Amino acid sequence: MFRILVSVSFLLFSFSYAEASDWEFRVTRDGGDVPIPCADTRVRCLDKLSLQGAINYLNRGEWRQKIEGDMPNVRIMLEGGVYRLDAPLLIRWGNGKATVGRLTITGPKQEGSEPAVLSGGKVLSGFTKLKGGEMPARMPVLARSHVGSIHLSETLVLSFGSPIERGFGYPIAPRSELFFRGQPMPIAMWPNDGFARINIPATARDKERMGRYVGLDGKSLIDLADEPELSAYGYFARDWADEEIRVEAVDVPMNVLILRAIPKRGGIRAGQRIRVQNALSELDQPGEWYLDRTTSTLYFWPLAQVKDGDLEVSVTDTLLRFESAKNVRVENLTFEEARGDAILLKDSENVVIERCIIRNVGNRAMVISGGRNSGLKEVEIDQTAEGGVVLDSGDRKTLTPAGLFVEKSKIQRFSRLGRTNRPAVAIEGVGNRVEGNVIADAPHAAIMFWGNDHRIVSNDISRVVLETDDAGAIYTGRDWTARGTVIEDNFVHDIGGMIQSKEGVMGIYLDDMASGIVVRGNVFARVSQPVFIGGGRDNVVENNLFYFSSPAIHLDARGLGWARASALDPNGTLQKRLTSVPFNRAPYSDRYPHLSNIIDDEPAAPKYNLVRNNMFVASEPFGIDKDAESGVLLENNRVESDGIFLKYMPPEQRTRREHFEFKKK
């Protein structure tokens, strides 16, 4: 009866303000799903709402029908605290409306206030130290006085899902993780840090066995023989492609793991990097955990004494989802512990995530597909498992820009589990922008882009490509038509370094005949190959500064050599991508004049590249293949000494863009 009276009271209240242009929904942690008018009737306001209740009421059609004319401005205000979600909040604000006011969803703004946190995590309780009779036989002796356990419900065990395969070329899928005091904990593995090396015993070197049989240098595998859900993770053949593959069996006499499948990227090569994961027998250091699905028991060696609230597991796939929304701003919120992508934005317009934190995510921080003029601004992204942000919109056939963006944000530690092809920002489509960000600390690329007319501007990129090879901090490749992108005014420094490079670590990697890219006004410091052009055309490299980075500019003629067959193959990637767009008609023929007749103009040859007005300090300027010399025009490039800078300092201390200010002439 009380709920009915309150609902009737609100209906009268809402009708009395049908002409109102601004509304306020106030969300509290103990709020309910029934709207309650604020005490001050001069304010068009609903009070004491739960978060889901506010979203449900916002989305309900009958409320919109009470609003005469344009949709109003609405502000949903969250008090500080943790809001645990068991399903994504779905926003369809403005769907189907021509004129829409702004929806703002905001947490506390005042510095020092308790933040509003949207969490996909569940707090675990009941952690107890193991007693003598509770010790599984496979558990290492040294761990037994430290490890404790929690019995999980069947539902929670299912949230971890079956062990999945992941890595380069694999689909991205949610997976639960364990967190201790807000930090992701590693699953039990060997070795504890880094990788071992692949060993293929002589008894497993025939062709049939080499595809799935793999040994580990310095490791007897007898202790792993009884592990039911063991996986092998590593760079099995290529230092730019990681894979995690389930182990079918352990052959103890041969001392090899038998994988369930042949690794996709070249099979298995001796000497490549590998580790084994998800093994109770390897739970041998603080922070590691293991889930025994047969007994629903999670084992954990804590970093410190476990207190109430210390342990959480991610259980909710996505926290916030927009579908055909428009004119929305989300600000001053923290998103954490999603199993999958924290925020999904589909076919929406003018939706901005601003001054938020996104952390401890099982997949990516945010994926934007379709729509326009949406993105992130001043957002901190940390500890994501499968990349950072995806910007994917814009019409490639008409070259219509989408205007998606990542701006003035900080993205770090963004590929914890899937470690290659999971960049901080992946860009596709047309006319999207990555500007003014700080990107750092990852095993592979910072930015990967495809499509046309993007802007990658004024970013600080460092400490990426840390454990991979034949990779670049900024990467694109294999498309003659993906032109018009400008890479300008970035500071790219201290790239690569954890492995002995075989094929190269690049700053900007224009791979496999990538063409039509402008690289302008950037500063490169301590990058082994700052600008690498892999046989492409119509690229412009101008007004850049190279510091302790050699060779500064590379150009090869791979299309005339080892890559010739693939370039000229009508069914190959380059030619298929060429014919997928109107490359010889407007707007392509107007924007990119050399593209329209490319098939009749030695398509595999490097041509029309321009390198001018670049400066080299303590750097070898060029690494240009003899067969590529005719494909590049060099103008006004010059070598200078360290004395050109305003202030003297040791080379390793020039770590900020302002350290490269020139003396006044």
C-alpha positions as CSV (number, residue, x, y, z in Angstrom):
1,M,0.0,0.0,0.0
2,F,2.8,2.4,0.9
3,R,4.5,1.9,-2.6
4,I,1.2,2.6,-4.3
5,L,0.7,5.9,-2.4
6,V,4.2,7.0,-3.1
7,S,3.8,6.3,-6.8
8,V,0.5,8.2,-7.0
9,S,2.1,11.1,-5.1
10,F,4.9,11.2,-7.6
11,L,2.6,11.2,-10.6
12,L,0.9,14.3,-9.3
13,F,4.3,15.9,-8.6
14,S,5.6,15.1,-12.1
15,F,2.6,16.4,-13.9
16,S,2.8,19.6,-12.0
17,Y,6.2,20.1,-13.5
18,A,5.6,18.8,-17.0
19,E,7.0,21.9,-18.5
20,A,10.2,21.7,-16.5
21,S,13.5,21.8,-18.3
22,D,15.9,20.5,-15.5
23,W,15.5,17.5,-13.2
24,E,17.7,15.9,-10.6
25,F,17.8,12.3,-9.5
26,R,19.6,11.7,-6.2
27,V,21.1,8.3,-5.7
28,T,22.0,6.9,-2.3
29,R,23.5,3.5,-1.3
30,D,20.4,2.6,0.7
31,G,18.0,4.1,-1.9
32,G,15.0,2.3,-3.3
33,D,13.4,1.8,-6.7
34,V,10.3,4.0,-6.0
35,P,10.8,7.7,-6.8
36,I,10.3,10.0,-3.8
37,P,10.0,13.8,-4.4
38,C,12.6,15.9,-2.7
39,A,11.4,17.8,0.4
40,D,12.0,21.1,-1.3
41,T,9.3,21.2,-4.0
42,R,10.9,24.2,-5.6
43,V,13.5,21.8,-6.9
44,R,12.5,19.4,-9.6
45,C,14.1,16.5,-7.9
46,L,13.7,12.8,-6.9
47,D,15.4,11.6,-3.8
48,K,16.5,8.3,-2.1
49,L,16.8,6.3,-5.3
50,S,18.9,3.3,-5.8
51,L,21.3,3.5,-8.8
52,Q,19.4,0.8,-10.8
53,G,16.1,2.4,-9.8
54,A,17.2,5.8,-11.2
55,I,18.3,4.2,-14.5
56,N,15.1,2.1,-14.7
57,Y,13.0,5.2,-14.2
58,L,15.0,7.2,-16.7
59,N,14.5,4.5,-19.4
60,R,10.8,3.9,-18.8
61,G,8.7,5.3,-21.7
62,E,5.8,6.6,-19.6
63,W,8.0,9.2,-17.9
64,R,9.1,10.6,-21.2
65,Q,5.5,10.9,-22.4
66,K,4.8,13.2,-19.5
67,I,7.4,15.6,-20.7
68,E,5.9,18.1,-23.1
69,G,8.1,19.1,-26.0
70,D,11.9,18.7,-25.8
71,M,13.5,16.2,-23.4
72,P,14.8,18.0,-20.3
73,N,18.3,18.2,-18.8
74,V,18.6,15.5,-16.1
75,R,21.3,15.0,-13.6
76,I,21.8,11.7,-11.7
77,M,23.9,12.4,-8.6
78,L,25.5,9.5,-6.8
79,E,26.7,9.8,-3.2
80,G,30.1,8.4,-2.3
81,G,30.4,4.6,-1.8
82,V,30.6,1.3,-3.6
83,Y,27.7,0.3,-5.9
84,R,28.0,-3.4,-6.7
85,L,26.4,-4.3,-10.0
86,D,25.1,-7.7,-11.1
87,A,24.2,-6.5,-14.6
88,P,25.2,-3.5,-16.7
89,L,23.5,-0.2,-16.4
90,L,21.8,0.3,-19.7
91,I,21.4,3.9,-21.0
92,R,19.2,4.7,-24.0
93,W,18.8,8.4,-23.2
94,G,17.6,10.3,-26.3
95,N,16.8,7.2,-28.4
96,G,14.3,8.2,-31.0
97,K,14.1,11.9,-30.0
98,A,15.2,14.7,-32.3
99,T,15.9,17.2,-29.6
100,V,17.4,16.0,-26.4
101,G,18.6,17.7,-23.2
102,R,21.8,16.5,-21.5
103,L,21.9,13.6,-19.2
104,T,24.7,13.9,-16.6
105,I,25.6,11.0,-14.3
106,T,28.1,12.2,-11.7
107,G,29.7,11.2,-8.5
108,P,31.0,13.6,-5.8
109,K,33.1,16.4,-7.2
110,Q,34.6,17.8,-4.0
111,E,38.2,16.9,-3.5
112,G,38.5,14.6,-0.5
113,S,35.0,13.3,-0.8
114,E,34.4,9.5,-0.8
115,P,34.4,8.5,-4.4
116,A,31.4,6.8,-6.1
117,V,32.6,3.4,-7.3
118,L,30.7,1.2,-9.8
119,S,32.0,-2.3,-9.2
120,G,31.6,-5.7,-10.8
121,G,33.3,-7.4,-8.0
122,K,32.0,-9.5,-5.2
123,V,33.6,-9.5,-1.7
124,L,34.7,-13.0,-0.6
125,S,34.3,-14.0,3.0
126,G,35.4,-17.1,4.9
127,F,39.1,-17.1,4.1
128,T,40.8,-19.4,6.6
129,K,44.3,-20.8,6.9
130,L,44.6,-24.4,6.0
131,K,45.0,-27.1,8.6
132,G,47.1,-30.3,8.2
133,G,44.4,-32.5,6.9
134,E,43.2,-29.9,4.4
135,M,46.4,-29.8,2.5
136,P,46.1,-31.0,-1.1
137,A,48.9,-33.4,-2.0
138,R,49.9,-31.2,-5.0
139,M,50.5,-28.1,-2.9
140,P,54.2,-27.2,-2.4
141,V,55.5,-27.8,1.1
142,L,56.9,-24.3,1.4
143,A,53.4,-22.9,0.8
144,R,51.5,-24.9,3.3
145,S,52.0,-22.6,6.3
146,H,50.9,-19.6,4.3
147,V,48.1,-20.6,2.0
148,G,44.4,-20.3,3.0
149,S,41.2,-21.2,1.2
150,I,37.7,-20.1,0.6
151,H,34.8,-22.4,-0.4
152,L,32.9,-20.8,-3.3
153,S,29.3,-21.2,-4.3
154,E,28.5,-23.0,-7.5
155,T,27.4,-19.7,-9.1
156,L,30.7,-18.1,-8.2
157,V,32.7,-21.0,-9.6
158,L,30.8,-20.7,-12.8
159,S,31.7,-17.0,-13.0
160,F,35.3,-18.0,-13.5
161,G,34.2,-20.0,-16.5
162,S,36.2,-22.8,-18.1
163,P,39.9,-22.0,-18.7
164,I,40.0,-20.1,-22.0
165,E,42.6,-19.7,-24.7
166,R,43.6,-16.2,-25.5
167,G,46.3,-14.1,-27.2
168,F,47.1,-12.8,-30.7
169,G,44.2,-13.4,-33.0
170,Y,41.9,-15.0,-30.4
171,P,38.5,-13.5,-29.6
172,I,38.4,-11.5,-26.4
173,A,36.3,-13.2,-23.7
174,P,35.5,-12.3,-20.1
175,R,37.2,-14.1,-17.3
176,S,36.9,-13.6,-13.6
177,E,40.0,-12.6,-11.6
178,L,41.0,-12.4,-7.9
179,F,41.8,-9.1,-6.3
180,F,43.5,-8.4,-3.0
181,R,43.2,-4.8,-1.6
182,G,42.4,-3.5,-5.1
183,Q,45.2,-5.2,-7.0
184,P,44.9,-8.2,-9.4
185,M,46.6,-11.3,-8.2
186,P,48.5,-13.7,-10.5
187,I,47.3,-17.2,-11.0
188,A,49.8,-19.9,-9.9
189,M,52.4,-20.3,-12.6
190,W,56.0,-21.3,-13.4
191,P,58.3,-19.5,-13.6
192,N,57.1,-16.9,-11.1
193,D,58.6,-14.0,-13.1
194,G,59.2,-13.8,-16.9
195,F,59.5,-16.9,-19.0
196,A,61.4,-20.2,-19.4
197,R,62.7,-21.3,-22.8
198,I,61.1,-23.9,-25.0
199,N,63.0,-27.2,-25.2
200,I,62.0,-29.9,-27.7
201,P,63.5,-33.2,-26.7
202,A,65.0,-35.3,-29.5
203,T,62.3,-38.0,-28.9
204,A,59.6,-35.4,-29.9
205,R,61.3,-33.9,-33.0
206,D,59.3,-35.7,-35.7
207,K,56.9,-33.5,-37.6
208,E,53.7,-34.8,-36.0
209,R,54.9,-34.3,-32.4
210,M,56.7,-31.0,-32.9
211,G,53.3,-29.3,-33.6
212,R,52.0,-29.9,-30.1
213,Y,54.8,-31.3,-28.0
214,V,56.8,-28.8,-25.9
215,G,59.3,-29.1,-23.1
216,L,60.6,-26.4,-20.7
217,D,64.3,-25.8,-20.3
218,G,65.4,-26.6,-16.7
219,K,62.0,-28.0,-15.6
220,S,61.0,-31.5,-14.8
221,L,57.3,-31.8,-15.6
222,I,56.5,-34.7,-13.3
223,D,54.9,-32.4,-10.7
224,L,52.5,-31.1,-13.4
225,A,51.2,-34.5,-14.5
226,D,48.2,-34.4,-12.2
227,E,47.1,-30.8,-12.9
228,P,43.6,-31.0,-14.5
229,E,43.4,-27.6,-16.1
230,L,47.0,-26.7,-16.9
231,S,47.7,-24.2,-19.7
232,A,50.8,-23.1,-21.5
233,Y,51.3,-19.5,-22.3
234,G,54.0,-17.9,-24.4
235,Y,55.5,-16.7,-27.6
236,F,55.7,-20.1,-29.2
237,A,57.1,-19.1,-32.6
238,R,57.0,-15.3,-33.0
239,D,58.1,-12.6,-30.5
240,W,55.1,-10.5,-31.6
241,A,52.4,-13.1,-31.0
242,D,51.4,-14.5,-27.7
243,E,49.0,-17.5,-27.1
244,E,47.6,-19.3,-24.1
245,I,46.7,-22.9,-24.9
246,R,45.2,-25.7,-22.8
247,V,47.5,-28.6,-22.0
248,E,45.9,-32.0,-23.0
249,A,48.4,-34.1,-21.1
250,V,51.9,-34.3,-19.6
251,D,54.1,-37.1,-21.0
252,V,56.4,-37.7,-18.0
253,P,58.8,-40.1,-19.7
254,M,59.3,-37.7,-22.6
255,N,59.2,-34.7,-20.2
256,V,56.9,-32.7,-22.5
257,L,53.5,-31.0,-22.4
258,I,51.1,-32.1,-25.1
259,L,49.1,-29.1,-26.1
260,R,45.5,-29.4,-27.2
261,A,46.2,-27.5,-30.4
262,I,49.1,-26.4,-32.6
263,P,49.9,-22.7,-31.9
264,K,48.4,-20.6,-34.6
265,R,51.3,-18.3,-35.4
266,G,54.0,-20.6,-36.8
267,G,53.8,-23.6,-34.5
268,I,56.6,-24.1,-31.9
269,R,60.2,-23.1,-32.1
270,A,62.9,-24.2,-29.7
271,G,64.3,-21.3,-27.6
272,Q,61.1,-19.3,-27.6
273,R,59.5,-18.1,-24.4
274,I,57.0,-20.1,-22.4
275,R,55.5,-20.5,-19.0
276,V,52.9,-22.9,-17.5
277,Q,49.8,-21.5,-15.7
278,N,46.9,-22.6,-13.5
279,A,48.9,-25.2,-11.5
280,L,48.3,-25.8,-7.8
281,S,51.7,-27.5,-7.7
282,E,53.2,-24.1,-8.6
283,L,51.4,-22.0,-5.9
284,D,54.7,-21.1,-4.3
285,Q,54.9,-17.4,-3.6
286,P,52.7,-14.6,-2.0
287,G,50.0,-13.3,-4.3
288,E,49.4,-16.5,-6.3
289,W,46.0,-18.3,-6.3
290,Y,44.4,-21.4,-7.7
291,L,40.8,-22.5,-8.2
292,D,40.0,-26.2,-7.8
293,R,36.7,-26.5,-9.6
294,T,36.1,-30.0,-8.5
295,T,35.8,-29.0,-4.8
296,S,34.8,-25.3,-5.4
297,T,37.8,-24.2,-3.4
298,L,40.0,-21.2,-4.1
299,Y,43.5,-21.3,-2.6
300,F,45.4,-18.1,-2.0
301,W,48.8,-17.1,-0.5
302,P,48.0,-13.6,0.8
303,L,50.5,-10.7,0.6
304,A,49.5,-9.7,4.1
305,Q,46.9,-10.8,6.8
306,V,43.5,-11.0,5.2
307,K,40.9,-8.7,6.7
308,D,37.2,-8.3,5.9
309,G,36.8,-6.8,2.4
310,D,40.4,-7.5,1.3
311,L,39.4,-10.2,-1.2
312,E,37.2,-9.7,-4.2
313,V,36.4,-11.6,-7.4
314,S,35.1,-10.0,-10.6
315,V,31.6,-11.4,-11.5
316,T,29.9,-8.8,-13.8
317,D,30.8,-8.7,-17.4
318,T,30.1,-5.0,-18.2
319,L,29.3,-2.1,-15.9
320,L,27.8,0.6,-18.2
321,R,26.3,0.1,-21.7
322,F,24.9,2.8,-24.0
323,E,22.7,1.9,-26.9
324,S,21.6,4.7,-29.4
325,A,22.1,7.3,-26.7
326,K,22.8,10.9,-27.2
327,N,24.0,14.0,-25.2
328,V,25.3,12.1,-22.1
329,R,28.1,13.0,-19.8
330,V,29.5,10.6,-17.2
331,E,31.9,12.2,-14.7
332,N,33.7,11.7,-11.4
333,L,33.0,8.0,-11.2
334,T,35.3,5.0,-10.7
335,F,34.6,1.8,-12.7
336,E,36.4,-1.4,-11.5
337,E,36.4,-5.2,-11.5
338,A,34.4,-6.0,-14.6
339,R,35.0,-9.4,-16.1
340,G,34.8,-8.0,-19.6
341,D,34.7,-4.5,-21.1
342,A,33.9,-1.9,-18.4
343,I,32.0,0.4,-20.7
344,L,30.3,-0.3,-24.1
345,L,29.0,2.4,-26.3
346,K,27.1,1.5,-29.4
347,D,25.6,3.7,-32.1
348,S,25.5,6.7,-29.8
349,E,26.2,10.4,-30.2
350,N,27.9,13.0,-28.0
351,V,28.5,10.7,-25.1
352,V,31.6,11.7,-23.0
353,I,33.2,9.9,-20.1
354,E,35.1,12.6,-18.2
355,R,37.4,12.7,-15.1
356,C,36.7,9.1,-14.3
357,I,38.9,6.1,-13.3
358,I,38.6,2.7,-15.0
359,R,40.8,0.0,-13.4
360,N,41.2,-3.7,-12.8
361,V,39.2,-4.8,-15.8
362,G,39.2,-8.3,-17.3
363,N,39.0,-7.1,-21.0
364,R,39.1,-3.4,-22.1
365,A,38.2,-0.1,-20.4
366,M,35.8,1.1,-23.1
367,V,34.7,0.0,-26.6
368,I,33.0,2.5,-28.9
369,S,31.4,1.1,-32.0
370,G,29.4,3.3,-34.4
371,G,28.0,6.7,-33.6
372,R,30.0,10.0,-33.5
373,N,31.5,12.7,-31.4
374,S,32.0,10.5,-28.3
375,G,34.9,9.4,-26.2
376,L,36.9,9.8,-23.1
377,K,38.5,12.9,-21.6
378,E,40.8,13.2,-18.5
379,V,40.2,9.5,-17.7
380,E,42.7,7.3,-15.8
381,I,42.9,3.7,-17.1
382,D,45.0,1.2,-15.2
383,Q,45.4,-2.6,-15.0
384,T,43.2,-3.8,-17.9
385,A,43.8,-7.3,-19.2
386,E,43.1,-7.1,-22.9
387,G,43.8,-3.5,-24.0
388,G,42.5,0.0,-23.3
389,V,40.0,1.7,-25.6
390,V,38.6,0.9,-29.0
391,L,37.4,3.7,-31.3
392,D,35.6,2.2,-34.3
393,S,33.3,4.4,-36.3
394,G,33.2,6.5,-39.5
395,D,32.3,5.5,-43.0
396,R,35.2,4.3,-45.1
397,K,33.4,4.3,-48.4
398,T,32.4,8.0,-48.1
399,L,35.3,9.0,-45.8
400,T,32.7,10.5,-43.4
401,P,34.5,11.2,-40.1
402,A,33.1,10.0,-36.8
403,G,34.9,12.3,-34.4
404,L,35.5,9.7,-31.7
405,F,38.3,10.6,-29.2
406,V,40.6,9.8,-26.3
407,E,41.8,13.0,-24.9
408,K,44.1,14.1,-22.0
409,S,43.9,10.7,-20.4
410,K,46.4,8.4,-18.7
411,I,46.6,4.7,-19.8
412,Q,49.0,2.3,-18.2
413,R,49.4,-1.4,-17.6
414,F,46.8,-2.1,-20.2
415,S,47.5,-5.7,-21.5
416,R,48.1,-7.8,-18.4
417,L,46.8,-11.1,-19.8
418,G,46.4,-10.8,-23.6
419,R,49.8,-9.2,-24.2
420,T,49.9,-8.6,-28.0
421,N,47.6,-6.7,-30.3
422,R,45.9,-5.3,-27.2
423,P,46.9,-1.6,-27.4
424,A,46.0,1.3,-25.2
425,V,44.0,2.7,-28.1
426,A,42.8,0.8,-31.2
427,I,41.5,3.0,-33.9
428,E,39.4,2.0,-36.9
429,G,37.0,3.8,-39.3
430,V,37.4,7.4,-40.3
431,G,38.3,10.7,-38.6
432,N,39.0,9.7,-35.0
433,R,41.4,11.3,-32.6
434,V,43.9,10.4,-29.8
435,E,45.3,13.6,-28.3
436,G,47.2,14.7,-25.3
437,N,47.4,11.4,-23.5
438,V,50.1,9.6,-21.4
439,I,50.5,6.0,-22.4
440,A,53.0,3.7,-20.7
441,D,54.0,0.3,-19.4
442,A,53.0,-2.5,-21.7
443,P,54.5,-5.5,-23.5
444,H,53.3,-4.5,-27.0
445,A,51.9,-1.5,-28.9
446,A,50.5,1.7,-27.5
447,I,48.4,2.7,-30.4
448,M,47.3,0.6,-33.4
449,F,45.3,2.2,-36.2
450,W,43.5,1.4,-39.4
451,G,41.2,3.4,-41.6
452,N,41.5,7.0,-42.7
453,D,42.1,10.5,-41.6
454,H,42.8,9.9,-37.9
455,R,44.8,12.3,-35.7
456,I,47.4,10.9,-33.2
457,V,48.6,14.2,-31.6
458,S,50.6,15.4,-28.6
459,N,50.8,12.1,-26.7
460,D,53.6,11.0,-24.4
461,I,54.4,7.3,-25.1
462,S,57.0,5.4,-23.2
463,R,58.0,2.0,-21.8
464,V,55.9,0.0,-24.3
465,V,56.9,-2.9,-26.6
466,L,58.7,-4.2,-23.5
467,E,58.6,-7.9,-24.2
468,T,57.9,-8.1,-27.9
469,D,59.8,-7.8,-31.2
470,D,59.0,-6.8,-34.7
471,A,56.5,-4.4,-33.1
472,G,56.0,-0.6,-32.8
473,A,54.7,1.8,-30.2
474,I,52.4,3.2,-32.9
475,Y,51.5,0.6,-35.6
476,T,49.5,0.1,-38.8
477,G,50.0,-2.0,-41.9
478,R,48.8,-4.0,-44.9
479,D,46.5,-1.4,-46.5
480,W,47.2,0.9,-49.4
481,T,43.9,2.7,-48.9
482,A,44.1,3.5,-45.2
483,R,45.5,7.0,-45.7
484,G,45.3,10.5,-44.3
485,T,46.3,9.8,-40.7
486,V,48.5,12.5,-39.1
487,I,50.9,11.5,-36.3
488,E,52.1,14.8,-35.0
489,D,53.8,16.4,-32.0
490,N,54.1,13.2,-30.0
491,F,57.0,12.5,-27.5
492,V,57.9,8.8,-28.1
493,H,60.7,7.7,-25.8
494,D,62.3,4.7,-24.1
495,I,60.7,2.0,-26.2
496,G,61.4,-1.7,-25.9
497,G,64.1,-3.4,-23.9
498,M,63.2,-6.7,-22.2
499,I,64.3,-9.1,-24.9
500,Q,67.2,-9.2,-27.3
501,S,65.7,-7.7,-30.5
502,K,65.9,-9.9,-33.6
503,E,63.7,-8.1,-36.1
504,G,63.4,-4.7,-34.5
505,V,61.5,-2.5,-32.1
506,M,60.0,0.6,-33.7
507,G,58.6,3.9,-32.7
508,I,56.2,4.4,-35.6
509,Y,55.8,1.2,-37.6
510,L,54.2,1.6,-41.0
511,D,54.3,-2.1,-41.8
512,D,53.9,-4.0,-45.1
513,M,53.3,-1.2,-47.5
514,A,51.2,1.1,-45.3
515,S,50.8,4.3,-47.2
516,G,49.7,7.9,-47.1
517,I,50.7,8.7,-43.4
518,V,52.1,12.0,-42.2
519,V,54.7,11.8,-39.4
520,R,55.3,15.4,-38.4
521,G,56.9,17.3,-35.5
522,N,57.5,14.4,-33.2
523,V,60.4,13.9,-30.7
524,F,61.9,10.5,-30.5
525,A,64.4,9.6,-27.7
526,R,66.1,6.3,-27.1
527,V,64.1,4.4,-29.7
528,S,66.0,1.9,-31.8
529,Q,64.1,2.5,-35.0
530,P,61.9,5.5,-34.6
531,V,60.2,5.7,-38.1
532,F,60.1,2.4,-40.0
533,I,58.4,2.4,-43.4
534,G,58.0,-1.1,-44.7
535,G,57.9,-0.5,-48.4
536,G,55.0,2.0,-48.5
537,R,54.1,4.9,-50.6
538,D,53.1,8.6,-50.2
539,N,54.3,8.8,-46.7
540,V,55.6,12.2,-45.3
541,V,58.2,12.4,-42.5
542,E,59.0,16.0,-41.7
543,N,60.2,18.3,-38.9
544,N,60.9,15.5,-36.4
545,L,63.7,15.4,-33.9
546,F,65.6,12.1,-33.3
547,Y,67.8,11.8,-30.2
548,F,69.9,8.7,-29.5
549,S,67.7,6.8,-31.9
550,S,69.2,4.8,-34.8
551,P,68.6,4.3,-37.7
552,A,66.2,7.2,-37.4
553,I,64.3,6.6,-40.6
554,H,64.0,3.3,-42.4
555,L,62.6,2.6,-45.8
556,D,62.7,-0.8,-47.6
557,A,61.5,-2.3,-50.9
558,R,59.9,-5.4,-49.6
559,G,57.3,-5.3,-52.3
560,L,60.0,-5.9,-54.8
561,G,61.4,-8.8,-52.9
562,W,60.1,-11.2,-50.4
563,A,56.6,-9.6,-50.2
564,R,56.1,-9.2,-53.9
565,A,53.9,-12.3,-54.4
566,S,51.5,-11.3,-51.6
567,A,51.3,-7.7,-52.9
568,L,50.4,-8.7,-56.4
569,D,48.0,-11.5,-55.4
570,P,44.4,-10.5,-56.3
571,N,43.2,-12.6,-53.4
572,G,45.8,-11.2,-51.0
573,T,45.1,-8.8,-48.1
574,L,46.4,-5.7,-49.9
575,Q,44.4,-6.1,-53.0
576,K,41.2,-7.2,-51.2
577,R,41.4,-4.1,-49.0
578,L,42.0,-2.0,-52.1
579,T,38.8,-3.2,-53.9
580,S,36.7,-3.0,-50.7
581,V,36.6,0.8,-51.0
582,P,36.1,3.1,-54.1
583,F,39.8,3.7,-54.4
584,N,39.6,5.0,-58.0
585,R,36.5,7.2,-57.5
586,A,35.6,10.2,-55.4
587,P,36.1,11.0,-52.6
588,Y,39.3,8.7,-52.7
589,S,40.5,9.9,-56.1
590,D,40.2,13.6,-54.9
591,R,41.8,13.0,-51.5
592,Y,44.5,10.6,-52.5
593,P,45.4,11.2,-56.2
594,H,48.2,8.6,-56.4
595,L,45.9,5.8,-55.2
596,S,43.4,5.9,-58.1
597,N,45.9,4.4,-60.6
598,I,48.0,2.3,-58.2
599,I,47.4,-1.0,-60.0
600,D,49.1,0.5,-63.1
601,D,51.9,2.2,-61.2
602,E,54.1,-0.6,-59.8
603,P,51.9,-1.2,-56.8
604,A,54.5,-3.2,-54.9
605,A,57.2,-0.5,-55.2
606,P,57.9,2.2,-52.6
607,K,57.1,5.5,-54.3
608,Y,56.4,9.2,-53.6
609,N,57.8,9.2,-50.0
610,L,59.0,12.5,-48.7
611,V,61.5,13.0,-45.9
612,R,62.4,16.6,-45.1
613,N,63.4,19.1,-42.4
614,N,64.3,16.4,-39.8
615,M,67.0,16.8,-37.2
616,F,69.2,14.1,-35.9
617,V,71.2,14.3,-32.6
618,A,73.4,11.4,-31.7
619,S,71.4,9.3,-34.3
620,E,72.3,7.7,-37.6
621,P,69.8,9.4,-39.9
622,F,68.9,6.8,-42.5
623,G,68.6,3.1,-43.1
624,I,67.3,3.1,-46.7
625,D,67.6,-0.1,-48.8
626,K,69.3,0.4,-52.2
627,D,66.2,-0.7,-54.1
628,A,64.1,1.9,-52.2
629,E,66.3,4.9,-52.8
630,S,64.3,6.0,-55.9
631,G,61.1,5.9,-53.8
632,V,62.0,8.7,-51.4
633,L,62.9,12.4,-51.8
634,L,65.3,13.7,-49.1
635,E,65.2,17.4,-48.4
636,N,66.9,19.7,-45.9
637,N,67.6,17.0,-43.2
638,R,70.5,17.8,-40.9
639,V,72.7,16.4,-38.2
640,E,73.2,18.5,-35.0
641,S,75.1,18.2,-31.8
642,D,73.7,17.9,-28.3
643,G,74.7,21.5,-27.8
644,I,71.6,22.7,-29.7
645,F,69.4,22.3,-26.7
646,L,68.8,25.1,-24.2
647,K,70.1,23.2,-21.2
648,Y,72.8,20.6,-20.8
649,M,71.9,17.3,-19.2
650,P,73.0,13.6,-19.5
651,P,71.2,11.8,-22.3
652,E,69.4,9.5,-20.1
653,Q,67.9,12.4,-18.1
654,R,66.2,13.9,-21.1
655,T,62.8,12.3,-20.3
656,R,60.4,15.1,-20.7
657,R,59.3,17.0,-23.8
658,E,60.5,20.3,-22.4
659,H,64.0,18.9,-22.1
660,F,64.3,19.2,-25.9
661,E,63.8,23.0,-26.1
662,F,66.3,24.6,-28.5
663,K,68.6,27.5,-27.8
664,K,67.3,30.7,-29.2
665,K,69.2,31.8,-32.3
